[in-house]
Amino acid sequence: MQSTKRILTTLILTLLFTNGTLSQNTGSKIDGKSGRLKKDTPGVYLTAERVDKDSGGQNKPKRIWFRLRNNTLWGIRVEASGGNSLIEDARMFYDVLDKKENILLKRLCHVCSHTVVGTGKTILFTVPFADTDGSSFLRVNFSYEWEDLLDVASGREARHYVYFYFENLP
C-alpha cells in the first residue's frame, strides 16, 4: 500500500512538473510586454513591396505597392475601401507630409468604410508615384479594434499613425 502511494505521488508530481514545463514555451515569439507577435519587429508598420513601371516606352514609375502589417496582439482598423478588381488591392486613405510634417497631400474618404486588419495580418494597397517625392513621407491613420469608433472619429481617443519615408523606396 505504501509503495502504491509513493508511485502515485511520484506520477502526479511528474505530470504536474511536465505540464508546467511544457506550458512555459520559451520558444514563443509572442512578446506579451509590448503586445507584439514578434518582439524584434514594430507593432504596426509599412513596407514597400514593389514599384510598377509605366507600360509605355518611357518606363517611368507609375505606382508603389505598400503593405500595412499588423504585428500586434489586437486587430487594427484603417480607413479603406474595397479592392479594384483589376489590381486587387485596397484603396487606403493617407496623407503625404514634408519633413516639417506639413500636409502636402491628403487622400480622404468621402464615405468611409473601416477595414479591420487582424492580428498578424496585412493589407496591400497602392500609392500613385506622382504622390511621392524623395523628401516626403506617407502617413496612414489607424485605430485599435478595441477602441470605440465614435470616440476615435470625434477625437476623444488618441490618434495612431504609421509612417513610411519615400527616401527608403527600393
Secondary structure, DSSP 8 states (H G I E B T S, - for coil): -HHHHHHHHHHHHHHHHHHHHHHS-TT---BTTTTBSSTTS-SEEEEEEEEEE-SSTT--EEEEEEEEEE-BSS-EEEEEE---TTT--BEE-EEEE-TT--EEEEE--SS--EEEE-TT-EEEEEEEGGG--TT-EEEEEEEETTS-HHHHHHT-S--EEEEEEGGG--
